[in-house]
Amino acid sequence: MEKYKLHFYGSFQGFFKLYLVKVFLTILTLGLYYPWARVAILKYKYANSEFDGTRFSFTGDPKEIFKGYIVIWALGICYFCSKYVITGNQIIAIVGGIAGLLLVLLYPWMLVSSYRYRLSRTIWRGLSFVYTGLISTMYKILVKWVLIFLVTIGVIIGAFFVISKAQNPSSLDAFSTLSSVIGILSFILIILIYPILYAVFQVSIYKELVSNIRYGNVTFEYKGEALELFKYRFFGFLGSFLTFGLSIFWMYKKEQEFKLDNTLVLQNGERIGKLELYYNYWHFVSFHIANFFIILFSLGFATPWVVVRNVKFYFKYLSINANIDFESIEQYQQDGYAAYGDTFVDALAFDFGVF
Amino acid sequence: MNVFVAKYNDGEHARVFQAKIKANFQHIIIDVYDNEDFIKEIVYWQHSDIQKDEFAEGVLKLNFTKLNGKVASLETDLTFVDELKRVCPDVAYIGGFYTKLFSIPQKIIVVLTVSLIAFFVLAWSTILPIAINTIVSFVPIKKEIEMGDKYFSQITEMSNFKIDTLKSNQLTLFYKELHVKSPYPVKIWFVDNEVVNAFALPGGNIVVFNGLLKKLNKSEQLVALLGHEYGHVAKRHSMQQMIGQMGISALLSLFSGTDTFTSTVLKQVGNIGELAQTREKEAESDEFAFQLMKEEHLNPQGIIDLFDKLNEDKEVKKVSGYMPSFLLTHPKIEERVKVTKLKIKHETYTFQSNVKLDSIFNEIKTIAE
């Protein structure tokens, strides 16, 4: 089986120059340059990433992102003004509540449209990637898991009240010793069940995303199981008391591996290989501690260096082990997608890990 | 014609072919080789239809949009750039904005970075205060008093301050004896709390904590304290700070969007700039206190004594002892003492004790203990 490697040619110096221009021009133009700066940085990242001897490229146009930012700025100014203009705590709370609710409702749309846009502008060897998933599917997943979560928590709390009332039928209060014990038990149950449900939710979103990424006749499949993810988190947190936090690194490393190692590569629907991430635990720990100190001692100025280090680190240990027939790969047809979703994702500082 | 080795992709399939390329004044000519090392096809790219990927480091990557809309690409050694410059120096795609940016030497970048930071610090410490002062000058005093009162009731509610009305009235009476001409209705509030501190809000509300009051043993020290705090009110410092904070947070979010790098840079620069301004305001208020004592013919030693009392407080001492002065909001107490001592030396005047002030002060002290 062939082992394909990624390579990053970007340098701290080059990256820093882009950031410098970004800071300077963004301020000089009162923020108008920001979309151009963002596209330039994405282009730099893609143009210096190489797979099987060929560089990627990002073909996004700042003008298409610009429209989205006008919407974001308008909303931002409205929100900012509302904080200072509106008096009365209730109205402020209502405005905040509406904003929060909108965010939750828009989340699946943002997620899917961000993937659609980003992948459609990702080019390798003249062909673009495609995201084939539907927004409605993402909404179904979200609604399903919100309901499951609410019902589970509801059942536990309901059971708690039924049991405590059975113990003490004369009173609605639940303050007897036994009911406190039951209360604590149901609290522990919620603490345990919530991360399990959350892991299952995350994995189902991840499965939906990965299985809809397409490059010609090459597709991907995700076979990770949520319980495995939960196991890493459980032992990672539990062990952190004994290992002075070192097990958090272990957990983080395992999560990375879980994400990538479980990704299968398919061509024409047949499994032809998988992604592989392999690195040593101590290498990982020292790498992240070094990053932390670089940011700390440079007061944040060396952030571009850390970005470059991060990409280089993962590319070094990531490989795609598969026998890919490149000759049979042709462009998969797709519709044009607008950039609004991706812009929202950037403005709200969500990172869905596209790059 | 010099020949260069390249990798060629036709934009139709995800496959690369070895190629040999050469350039003339009109075209790049690409000989595409197949697996058996035979020439498969010869492709002509017109210079006017070629775009360079300016962001790729260490390689020359050229793209060519074909008639069917697909994009073919070519990757070759950077030495081909020299060949292009030699054969057809007019081609536009060789030197774009980003190509020029990436070729700027490191030394110039270092100088640019340093001057950029210096520019921000300068802008923050000169242009911003002027802008804020202009805005503040448009706020009517009536409005400022209204805002200050609202702010005061919010703070007392949120921080759960225990205000002693009797002592507050005594303190206000003491202040009135100083005969300060002021458009602000000044009210001094006594808060029963062990914190060794005092602060002023816009519009004339001044809060003094019991912890600080307990430490004072002469009426001149209280004059120095109230003079300093009223200095903040008269010079509209708190108002400037409020407007400044609103403006700065709006500007920061506008400038940096959500990018952590830009906002970190701006915040670092902003913090230092803002601290410098706060220190300036403290010095201004110290000066105000000194002038007040001079007008009332009171012993200016009261200011020095007040600083000594503050210095006794461990927390203040600890903080100002270790930090370099540009990171402190208040100038180091030693520095303030030095400045005031110099002032006393240069602006000599006769002073006497004020019986009325002394008696109110003693009354306050008896209830405060």
Contacts between the chains, C-beta under 8 A, distances in Angstrom:
chain1	res1	chain2	res2	distance
A	9	B	56	7.4
A	9	B	57	5.1
A	9	B	58	5.1
A	9	B	59	7.4
A	10	B	57	6.3
A	11	B	57	6.2
A	13	B	106	6.3
A	13	B	109	7.3
A	14	B	57	5.6
A	14	B	102	5.6
A	16	B	109	7.0
A	17	B	101	5.4
A	17	B	102	6.4
A	17	B	104	6.7
A	17	B	109	6.1
A	18	B	98	8.0
A	18	B	101	7.6
A	19	B	261	5.7
A	19	B	262	7.9
A	20	B	109	6.9
A	20	B	112	6.6
A	20	B	113	6.3
A	20	B	116	7.1
A	21	B	101	6.4
A	22	B	259	7.6
A	22	B	261	8.0
A	22	B	262	6.7
A	23	B	116	7.2
A	23	B	261	7.6
A	23	B	262	5.2
A	23	B	265	6.0
A	23	B	266	7.9
A	24	B	116	6.3
A	26	B	255	6.0
A	26	B	256	7.4
A	26	B	257	7.6
A	26	B	262	6.5
A	27	B	255	5.2
A	30	B	254	6.5
A	30	B	255	7.6
A	31	B	254	4.8
A	31	B	255	5.9
A	31	B	257	6.9
A	34	B	257	5.1
A	34	B	259	7.9
A	38	B	259	7.9
A	40	B	55	7.4
A	40	B	98	6.9
A	43	B	53	7.9
A	43	B	54	7.9
A	43	B	55	4.6
A	44	B	55	4.4
A	46	B	55	7.6
A	47	B	53	5.2
A	47	B	54	8.0
A	47	B	55	3.7
A	47	B	56	4.1
A	47	B	57	7.8
A	47	B	61	7.0
A	48	B	55	6.9
A	48	B	56	6.2
A	48	B	57	5.5
A	53	B	7	6.6
A	53	B	16	6.8
A	54	B	7	6.9
A	54	B	9	6.9
A	54	B	16	6.0
A	54	B	75	6.9
A	55	B	53	7.3
A	55	B	56	5.5
A	55	B	59	6.9
A	55	B	61	5.9
A	55	B	75	6.7
A	57	B	53	5.8
A	57	B	61	7.7
A	57	B	63	7.6
A	73	B	254	7.9
A	76	B	253	6.9
A	80	B	250	6.1
A	80	B	253	7.4
A	84	B	246	6.7
A	123	B	71	7.3
A	124	B	14	7.0
A	125	B	9	4.6
A	125	B	11	7.8
A	125	B	13	7.7
A	125	B	14	4.4
A	125	B	15	7.0
A	125	B	16	6.6
A	125	B	73	7.4
A	126	B	9	5.2
A	126	B	10	7.0
A	126	B	11	3.1
A	126	B	12	7.2
A	126	B	14	7.7
A	126	B	70	6.1
A	126	B	71	5.2
A	126	B	72	6.2
A	126	B	73	6.0
A	127	B	11	7.5
A	127	B	13	7.9
A	127	B	14	5.5
A	215	B	14	7.4
A	216	B	14	6.1
A	299	B	264	7.3
A	299	B	268	4.9
A	300	B	260	7.6
A	300	B	261	6.9
A	300	B	264	3.2
A	300	B	265	6.4
A	300	B	268	6.4
A	301	B	113	8.0
A	301	B	264	7.7
A	301	B	265	6.5
A	301	B	268	7.8
A	303	B	260	6.7
A	303	B	261	4.4
A	303	B	264	6.8
A	304	B	261	6.8
A	326	B	13	7.0
A	326	B	14	4.6
A	326	B	15	4.6
A	327	B	13	5.8
A	327	B	14	7.9
A	327	B	15	5.1
A	328	B	13	7.6
A	329	B	13	6.0
A	329	B	14	3.8
A	329	B	15	7.7
A	330	B	12	6.8
A	330	B	13	6.0
A	330	B	14	8.0
A	331	B	12	7.9
A	331	B	70	7.4
A	346	B	257	7.6
A	346	B	258	6.6
A	347	B	257	6.7
A	347	B	258	5.8
A	348	B	258	7.1
A	349	B	258	4.2
